[in-house]
Amino acid sequence: MSTLIALANTGLWICIAILAIYTFRHYFFTLNRLFGRHRQPFVDVIQADWPSLVVYVPCHNESRVIRDSLDALLTCDYPTDRLKIVPIDDRSTDDTRAILLEYAEGYAGQVVPFLRDGGMPGKAAALSEAMALHDDEIFLVFDADYIPGERLLKQLVAPFFDPEVGAVMGRVVPLNVGVSLLTRLLDLERAGGYQVDQQARMNLRLVPQYGGTVGGVRRVALEHVGGWNTSSLAEDTDLTVRLVIAGWDVVYQNRSECYEEVPETWESRIRQIKRWAKGHNQALRRYVTALILNRTHLPFWQVIDGVLLLGVFVVPLVLLLGWSCTILLFYAGYPPEWGILTILAISSFNTVGNFAAFFQVAAASRLDGSRERIRMLPLLFLGFLVSTFAVGRASFSRASWLRGQPVRWQKTERHRETRPGGEETR
């Protein structure tokens, strides 16, 4: 029994140390975003010799939303003689393929669908196969439910004028905020994650994360790191780390907004979190050692930030372990010489640490000029609990840590309906 208590006490202190590091990270990023220098060096580029560009839109049963996405892309401000839109249909069983062929006929030479009927399923495999057919300089990737702003393409391409930039990520903004409590909470989370967390990393020259939903990659950079990892459940995180290890920069464009449909049901949200957790944990296992040992290209603080980025979905497991150790020590009547200090450490973290993420979201709401959203802040704890246990369940899956697991299309359920003419309804 004494051995178990000792292990629980040691485990608790390790948990507190890890959580304290992430707590400091939240506060540091938030204070930098509020009071530091806002670094956005490429967003105001308007006139340039724009390179050839291919925009890929991977689709699997996206008939509800694909019209809106293609219509928005076709109205974007980019030279039409240097732009190709390639929607990728990967074995859809709804009307997606018919819609893509309709657009191909109406916009011949500009909308060029890529139709897949075989091969490995999944977004990364579809992108890998489609991109092999093009030798353009820049590739952009959008999810099928994302609605780009008019200037978004130029804003995402501009950073590639810097030859060291390998990938670019724009900001994701929910468009169905008013549908439910969940969508309102996700709006807060997205604001904190992009307006504060991603932009602070950009300000500090750390590791902004490329996300495969509204971003771009340089073709030669993609080839340099071996292309898309078709066995990864989080191909965007996987690519981010490989680019950073290889010495390429990743840029975040906070003013380059693209509008998404966030999950509207808790079941859909839980599936999304589990998918992200499995993919991040795979990337953690694959690359954390290479990241730590790579000092050729990376400054010390980029290495630290990269490791913390990879470990973000381990934090809920650490928190669950800390709670378990605390309960065990409490019921074991643990009062030795370190008992009071342990209680003080737990109390301090619960008071200061849990508030860190809320502070980040509140700061994002202030920066966005939408302070009324802060009234929803206390309810974020509900989303936090759901995420914690969803990550815990996902992390005990073999697919979270092992290579070679079967990959399939794992997409968020769409709720938006679109009539044949493109008019949105519900």
QUIHU-V78756 format. One record per residue. N is the residue number from 1. RES is the residue in one small letter. SS is DSSP state (H for helix, E for strand, C for the rest). NEAR is the number of other ideal C-beta (glycine too) atoms within 12 Angstrom. D_CENTER is the distance of its C-alpha to the mean C-alpha in Angstrom with 2 decimals. Layout:
# QUIHU-V78756
{{N;RES;SS;NEAR;D_CENTER} {N;RES;SS;NEAR;D_CENTER}}
This chain:
# QUIHU-V78756
{{1;m;C;13;43.23} {2;s;H;11;43.30} {3;t;H;10;41.05} {4;l;H;17;38.47} {5;i;H;24;38.64} {6;a;H;19;38.27} {7;l;H;20;35.18} {8;a;H;29;33.67} {9;n;H;32;34.53} {10;t;H;20;33.05} {11;g;H;26;29.86} {12;l;H;35;29.59} {13;w;H;26;29.99} {14;i;H;19;27.34} {15;c;H;33;24.89} {16;i;H;33;25.95} {17;a;H;19;25.49} {18;i;H;28;21.89} {19;l;H;36;21.01} {20;a;H;24;22.97} {21;i;H;26;20.94} {22;y;H;34;17.64} {23;t;H;31;19.74} {24;f;H;20;21.08} {25;r;H;34;17.68} {26;h;H;35;16.71} {27;y;H;26;20.14} {28;f;H;29;20.24} {29;f;H;39;17.07} {30;t;H;34;18.38} {31;l;H;20;21.84} {32;n;H;27;20.80} {33;r;H;38;19.00} {34;l;H;24;22.13} {35;f;H;14;24.78} {36;g;C;20;23.52} {37;r;C;15;23.68} {38;h;C;21;21.04} {39;r;C;25;20.19} {40;q;C;24;19.43} {41;p;C;24;21.89} {42;f;C;29;21.22} {43;v;C;29;20.54} {44;d;C;16;24.30} {45;v;C;24;25.29} {46;i;C;13;27.21} {47;q;C;11;29.94} {48;a;C;18;29.33} {49;d;C;14;30.23} {50;w;C;27;27.10} {51;p;C;30;26.30} {52;s;C;23;26.15} {53;l;E;37;22.83} {54;v;E;40;21.53} {55;v;E;46;18.87} {56;y;E;48;17.67} {57;v;E;50;16.79} {58;p;E;47;16.47} {59;c;E;45;18.34} {60;h;C;33;19.59} {61;n;C;25;21.70} {62;e;C;39;20.27} {63;s;C;31;23.68} {64;r;C;30;22.82} {65;v;C;40;20.33} {66;i;H;43;20.85} {67;r;H;36;23.82} {68;d;H;37;22.04} {69;s;H;47;19.39} {70;l;H;40;22.19} {71;d;H;26;24.46} {72;a;H;33;22.04} {73;l;H;41;21.41} {74;l;H;28;25.18} {75;t;C;23;25.87} {76;c;C;32;23.57} {77;d;C;22;25.57} {78;y;C;32;25.73} {79;p;C;19;28.91} {80;t;H;20;29.45} {81;d;H;12;31.35} {82;r;H;22;28.32} {83;l;E;31;25.71} {84;k;E;36;25.13} {85;i;E;42;22.88} {86;v;E;40;22.34} {87;p;E;46;21.15} {88;i;E;44;20.93} {89;d;E;37;22.56} {90;d;E;39;22.20} {91;r;C;24;25.03} {92;s;C;31;24.49} {93;t;C;16;27.23} {94;d;C;21;27.21} {95;d;C;21;28.19} {96;t;H;37;25.15} {97;r;H;28;27.27} {98;a;H;21;30.15} {99;i;H;34;28.08} {100;l;H;36;26.73} {101;l;H;23;30.33} {102;e;H;23;31.52} {103;y;H;32;29.27} {104;a;H;24;30.30} {105;e;H;15;33.89} {106;g;H;19;33.46} {107;y;C;24;31.54} {108;a;C;14;33.13} {109;g;C;15;31.80} {110;q;C;28;28.79} {111;v;E;33;26.94} {112;v;C;29;27.28} {113;p;C;36;25.85} {114;f;E;32;25.17} {115;l;E;25;26.38} {116;r;E;31;25.79} {117;d;C;14;28.14} {118;g;C;11;27.79} {119;g;C;21;26.05} {120;m;C;23;23.13} {121;p;C;24;20.90} {122;g;C;34;17.15} {123;k;H;43;14.75} {124;a;H;38;14.99} {125;a;H;31;18.76} {126;a;H;41;19.15} {127;l;H;43;17.47} {128;s;H;35;19.54} {129;e;H;29;22.69} {130;a;H;35;22.33} {131;m;H;33;21.51} {132;a;C;21;24.57} {133;l;C;21;26.73} {134;h;C;26;25.82} {135;d;C;16;26.59} {136;d;C;29;25.25} {137;e;C;26;23.88} {138;i;E;39;20.41} {139;f;E;48;18.04} {140;l;E;51;15.49} {141;v;E;46;13.26} {142;f;E;47;12.65} {143;d;C;39;12.14} {144;a;C;45;15.63} {145;d;C;42;15.25} {146;y;C;44;13.89} {147;i;E;38;16.74} {148;p;E;43;16.85} {149;g;C;29;19.20} {150;e;C;19;22.43} {151;r;C;25;21.75} {152;l;H;39;18.13} {153;l;H;42;19.16} {154;k;H;38;21.37} {155;q;H;40;18.96} {156;l;H;48;16.36} {157;v;H;44;19.32} {158;a;H;34;21.14} {159;p;H;42;19.33} {160;f;H;40;20.49} {161;f;H;23;24.02} {162;d;C;20;23.33} {163;p;C;15;24.10} {164;e;C;21;21.99} {165;v;E;35;18.64} {166;g;E;39;16.95} {167;a;E;48;13.63} {168;v;E;49;12.46} {169;m;E;46;9.47} {170;g;E;48;10.57} {171;r;E;41;10.04} {172;v;E;40;9.17} {173;v;E;34;12.26} {174;p;E;34;13.53} {175;l;C;30;16.90} {176;n;C;29;18.34} {177;v;H;28;18.41} {178;g;H;17;22.06} {179;v;H;21;22.15} {180;s;C;23;21.93} {181;l;H;22;21.38} {182;l;H;33;18.04} {183;t;H;29;16.73} {184;r;H;31;18.16} {185;l;H;36;16.47} {186;l;H;43;12.99} {187;d;H;41;14.01} {188;l;H;41;14.77} {189;e;H;40;11.60} {190;r;H;39;9.57} {191;a;H;42;12.42} {192;g;H;38;12.37} {193;g;H;36;8.78} {194;y;H;43;9.26} {195;q;H;39;13.07} {196;v;H;43;13.76} {197;d;H;43;11.33} {198;q;H;44;9.85} {199;q;H;41;13.35} {200;a;H;38;15.20} {201;r;H;38;13.77} {202;m;H;41;14.90} {203;n;H;29;18.17} {204;l;C;27;18.88} {205;r;C;24;18.15} {206;l;C;35;15.87} {207;v;C;40;12.63} {208;p;C;43;9.97} {209;q;C;42;6.87} {210;y;C;46;7.18} {211;g;C;39;4.83} {212;g;C;41;7.56} {213;t;C;41;7.95} {214;v;E;44;9.70} {215;g;E;51;10.59} {216;g;E;49;13.51} {217;v;E;47;15.12} {218;r;E;39;18.76} {219;r;H;28;20.80} {220;v;H;24;22.80} {221;a;H;35;19.86} {222;l;H;40;18.39} {223;e;H;22;21.93} {224;h;H;19;22.45} {225;v;C;30;19.87} {226;g;C;19;21.06} {227;g;C;28;18.88} {228;w;C;36;16.22} {229;n;C;35;16.41} {230;t;C;28;17.57} {231;s;C;28;17.89} {232;s;C;44;14.27} {233;l;C;42;12.40} {234;a;C;44;8.99} {235;e;H;41;10.37} {236;d;H;39;7.61} {237;t;H;43;7.52} {238;d;H;41;11.19} {239;l;H;45;11.89} {240;t;H;47;10.51} {241;v;H;45;12.88} {242;r;H;36;15.65} {243;l;H;44;15.72} {244;v;H;43;15.99} {245;i;H;35;18.64} {246;a;C;29;20.47} {247;g;C;22;20.74} {248;w;C;34;18.59} {249;d;E;34;16.92} {250;v;E;45;13.37} {251;v;E;46;13.69} {252;y;E;47;11.81} {253;q;E;44;13.83} {254;n;E;37;13.78} {255;r;E;31;16.60} {256;s;E;42;15.23} {257;e;E;31;14.20} {258;c;E;44;13.32} {259;y;E;31;14.07} {260;e;E;37;12.61} {261;e;C;40;14.33} {262;v;C;38;12.68} {263;p;C;37;14.40} {264;e;C;30;17.99} {265;t;C;22;19.28} {266;w;H;24;18.63} {267;e;H;16;19.15} {268;s;H;26;16.35} {269;r;H;28;13.99} {270;i;H;27;15.26} {271;r;H;22;14.78} {272;q;H;34;11.09} {273;i;H;37;10.75} {274;k;H;33;13.15} {275;r;H;37;11.42} {276;w;H;37;8.24} {277;a;H;40;10.96} {278;k;H;35;13.10} {279;g;H;45;10.85} {280;h;H;40;10.02} {281;n;H;40;13.73} {282;q;H;36;14.86} {283;a;H;41;13.30} {284;l;H;34;14.86} {285;r;H;28;18.13} {286;r;H;29;18.20} {287;y;H;35;17.48} {288;v;H;26;18.17} {289;t;H;16;21.85} {290;a;H;25;21.55} {291;l;H;34;19.32} {292;i;H;21;21.89} {293;l;H;15;24.83} {294;n;C;23;23.69} {295;r;C;14;25.57} {296;t;C;13;26.68} {297;h;C;20;23.89} {298;l;C;28;21.92} {299;p;C;18;23.21} {300;f;H;14;23.34} {301;w;H;17;20.80} {302;q;H;31;18.11} {303;v;H;28;18.90} {304;i;H;25;18.68} {305;d;H;35;15.33} {306;g;H;38;13.99} {307;v;H;33;15.62} {308;l;H;34;14.31} {309;l;H;39;10.65} {310;l;H;37;11.61} {311;g;C;33;13.58} {312;v;C;36;11.40} {313;f;C;38;11.89} {314;v;C;33;15.51} {315;v;H;36;16.23} {316;p;H;36;17.01} {317;l;H;33;19.36} {318;v;H;33;20.96} {319;l;H;34;21.49} {320;l;H;26;23.07} {321;l;H;28;25.23} {322;g;H;35;26.30} {323;w;H;27;27.34} {324;s;H;21;29.27} {325;c;H;31;31.04} {326;t;H;29;31.98} {327;i;H;16;33.48} {328;l;H;22;35.35} {329;l;H;32;36.81} {330;f;H;20;37.79} {331;y;H;14;39.69} {332;a;C;21;41.20} {333;g;C;11;42.78} {334;y;C;27;41.31} {335;p;C;15;43.10} {336;p;C;16;43.91} {337;e;C;9;43.96} {338;w;C;20;40.18} {339;g;H;20;39.85} {340;i;H;13;39.96} {341;l;H;18;37.51} {342;t;H;29;35.05} {343;i;H;21;35.36} {344;l;H;15;34.93} {345;a;H;28;31.75} {346;i;H;31;30.26} {347;s;H;16;31.47} {348;s;H;18;30.12} {349;f;H;31;26.62} {350;n;H;20;26.72} {351;t;H;14;27.97} {352;v;H;22;25.88} {353;g;H;31;22.83} {354;n;H;26;21.74} {355;f;H;24;22.19} {356;a;H;32;19.76} {357;a;H;38;16.59} {358;f;H;32;18.89} {359;f;H;30;20.19} {360;q;H;40;16.82} {361;v;H;44;16.34} {362;a;H;31;20.00} {363;a;H;35;19.74} {364;a;H;40;16.96} {365;s;H;31;19.30} {366;r;H;23;22.15} {367;l;H;28;20.54} {368;d;H;29;19.70} {369;g;C;12;23.32} {370;s;C;21;22.72} {371;r;H;17;24.36} {372;e;H;15;25.39} {373;r;H;32;21.93} {374;i;H;26;22.79} {375;r;H;16;25.27} {376;m;H;30;22.54} {377;l;H;31;21.41} {378;p;H;17;23.66} {379;l;H;24;22.25} {380;l;H;34;18.78} {381;f;H;19;20.55} {382;l;H;22;20.77} {383;g;H;35;17.05} {384;f;H;28;16.86} {385;l;H;22;19.57} {386;v;H;31;18.14} {387;s;H;35;14.80} {388;t;H;30;16.99} {389;f;H;24;19.23} {390;a;H;32;16.73} {391;v;H;35;15.07} {392;g;H;29;18.69} {393;r;H;24;19.71} {394;a;H;34;16.96} {395;s;H;35;17.70} {396;f;C;19;21.33} {397;s;C;21;20.72} {398;r;H;17;21.89} {399;a;H;28;18.95} {400;s;H;32;16.74} {401;w;C;26;18.79} {402;l;C;17;20.95} {403;r;C;20;21.00} {404;g;C;15;22.51} {405;q;C;21;21.29} {406;p;C;17;21.67} {407;v;C;31;18.64} {408;r;C;21;18.74} {409;w;C;29;16.93} {410;q;C;29;14.76} {411;k;C;30;13.91} {412;t;C;37;13.65} {413;e;C;23;17.20} {414;r;C;33;18.24} {415;h;C;24;20.83} {416;r;C;32;21.73} {417;e;E;17;25.01} {418;t;E;30;26.25} {419;r;C;14;29.95} {420;p;C;13;31.34} {421;g;C;11;31.79} {422;g;C;25;28.17} {423;e;C;13;28.85} {424;e;E;23;26.27} {425;t;E;13;27.61} {426;r;C;15;26.88}}
